[in-house]
Amino acid sequence: MDMKNYSSSISGFILLGLSSNPQMQKPLFAVFLVMYLITLVGNGLIILAIHSDSRLHTPMYFFLSNLSFMDICFTTVIMPNMLVNLLSETKFISYVGCLVQMYFFMALGNTDSYLLASMAIDRLVAICNPFHYGVVMSPRRCLLLLLGSCTISHLHSMLRVLLMSRLSFCASHVIKHFFCDTQPVLKLSCSDTSSSQMVVMTETLAVIATPFLCILFSYLRIIVTVLKIPSAAGKWKAFSTCGSHLTVVVFFYGSVIYVYFRPLSMYSVVKDRVATVMYTIVTPMLNPFIYSLRNKDMKKGLRKLRDQVYS
């Protein structure tokens, strides 16, 4: 492989993928193809079930259907190209294609985090202020929360990609990852990335910490309110409505914090690939199961959808 110097006019990158072992390419292709199809079908069914059942036309399921849609888009930004590269010898992605993938990956990933925060607010109002739930979580406010989530996420992504586009690349154009993420691409740059890293870390902290702190505050308020409920059955009923959401939050934010809130010097190729697979592929695939297995309303919606299909 030619390792001559490359400048900011580099034509593209080589994505090494999850493994450089040729014998692992086809088994990995089969595994991730199945995971991708499960993600598409599972999240698609959640969207169809919610839209086909009028009982599920509530703020919580409005956000859940949009989360499922974002998860489909989020994985589609990465998975098709990853699957093609697993069967390809070149594993090439153009410079522009890399920046485009980076833009939509960050925009959709951040939208996911803001939707999780919106769902936490929904649970907060439902448990702590149930008599005003319909007024506080009105369709107009839910729509504003969705639009705000998308707008902030896309502006954040645009800034990040503009900073990346100003970098120069030398010596190697091999990205030790399965998609164009910021950390492995920054590793290749021969520009002084200290200022870019500082801006990225500060701005990312603000953008990601905002929904995370919102979720944290919401659940602290929920816990305080639930502990005041006299009966154990009442406590369990209130907490049970939050279980699915909390599980997804732990999966999503656990891996995101591990990957992005460390200095570039601490970047580990293998460990970060595993953590990135968790929130880019595994979490979107598991979301439909997490939200439907212990949710009676969602199960009824899926059964109704099945009956409509077979009737």
Secondary structure, DSSP 8 states (H G I E B T S, - for coil): -------TT--EEEE--S---GGGHHHHHHHHHHHHHHHHHHHHHHHHHHHH-GGG-SHHHHHHHHHHHHHHHHHHHHHHHHHHHHT-SS-EEEHHHHHHHHHHHHHHHHHHHHHHHHHHHHHHHHHH-GGGHHHHT-HHHHHHHHHHHHHHHHHHHHHHHHHHHT--B-S--EESSSS--HHHHHHHB-S--HHHHHHHHHHHHHHHHHHHHHHHHHHHHHHHHHHT-SSHHHHHHHHHTTHHHHHHHHHHHHHHHHHHSS-GGG--HHHHHHHHHIIIIIHHHHHHHHHHHT-HHHHHHHHHHHHHHH-
